[in-house]
Every structure is written in C-alpha cells, then in structure tokens.
Amino acid sequence: MTQTFLSPAQVDELVALNEADATLVKLGERFGVHSRTATAHLVRRSVPIRRRGLDECHLAEAAELYVDGLSLMEVGLRFGVSQQAVRHALANVDVPIRASGRRARASA
C-alpha cells in the first residue's frame, strides 16, 4: 500500500471538516488515507477526537430492539453507530448483553 502524505493545507482542511462534524471515516475517504491516519493528523494538531455513540434519545428504543432479539450489529446499523457503541450504551443502563455468536434458529 502506498503512503499518502497530506500537505499542511490539506491538514488544515481536514481539521476544518472535522470541526464541521465530518466523521473520521469520511475524512479518510476524502483525503485518501485511513481513518487512523486522519485521527493522527487531528491529534498532532491538538484537536479533540469525538467519540460517536448512541444518542440518549434513542437509548430506550435500542434497548427494546435488543431485548426483542436484534443483535448489537443490527441495532447499531439501525442507528448509524457501531455494535461496540450499542454494547457500551446498553451496558451502562444495565441491559444484559447476550453471549456473542450465532443465534439459535427457532424450530418449526
């Protein structure tokens, strides 16, 4: 994989887009770098990294969907966050997290 170097002007633009709420993944796509590289540029500029999680207003619905049988990934896709973000949010409100792995199929 080739290494992509960003000019100081590109890093300025990256910082500005980040402050305008662009995600790290979108920044990486825009500048042709990995999201971790985009993060490293922000850290070097002392820009705080936002951690996107499950919004408080969606927490009750997410918990209900999970308890009703959706996986962490399915709930995350519904709300546009990672399964780890869902796991963290649900664990913080004492929703029991199921063991990982395939769900058993219901027999007919």
N, C-alpha and C positions, 0 to 999 in steps of 0.2 A: 504494500500500500504506500502510495506516495505521501509525503508530508506536505501539508498546506500551511504556508506562513501568511499571517494576516498583517497588513500594513497598519501603522498607527491610526490612520484614517478609518480603516475597516474596523479596528477595535473600538474606536470612538462610536461608530455606527452601531456596532454590536451592543455596546453599553446603552446607547440611546434606545434601541429597540427593546432591550431588556427592561428598561425603565418604563417603556410603553406597554409592558405586560406580555411581550413575546416569550414563549416557552423556550427552554434550553434546546429541546429537540428542533423546534422551528428555527432557532438561531443557527444551530449546526447545519441544517439543510440549506439555509440562506447563504451561509459562508463556505459551505463545502467542507466542514470539519465535524468531528464527533462532538456530541453534546458535552462530553467531559472536557474537551479542548475549549469549548465556549465557556464552560464553568471556570477553567483555569485562567482564561483571559479576564473574566469578571473578578476573580479572587485577586489577581495581580493588580487590578485597579481598585481594590478595596470596596467592591460593590457587594452588598449583602445578597446572598442566594436565597430566593424564595422557595419554600417547600410547599408545593401544591398538595392540598389534602382534600378530604371530603368536606364540603360546606356544611356548617351546622344546620342549615335549613333542610338539608337532605338526609340528615342522620337517622331520623325515625323511619323514613321510607326505606333507606338502605338496610337498616336492621330488620325491618319486616320482610323485605325481599330475601335476605339471607336466611332468616329463620324459616321462611316458607320453602327453602330449598335451592335458591340460586347459589352459585359458587361465588367466592370472593372476586374472581375474574369477571364473572357475568355482572355482578353488582358494579364493579369498577368500570366496565365498559358502558353501563347504563348512565353513569355519572361523569364519565370522562376522567377518571383517576386510576391509579394503579391498584392492583389487588393488595399490595402492601399498605397503601393508604387506607383502603377499606378495612383491612385487618386491624390496623392501628386504631382507627376511629371506633370500630365496634368493640375492640378490647377495652378501650377507655370508658365505655359505657356498660361494661360487664356483660356483653353478649358473648356466650360461649362459642369459641371457634372450633369448628369440626376438624377432625384429622384430615390431612391432605390426601390426595389420591382420588381414584375414580369412585364415583358414587355407585352404589348398588342399584341395579335395574329392578324395577317393580315387576314381579311375575304376574302373568295374566291369569 
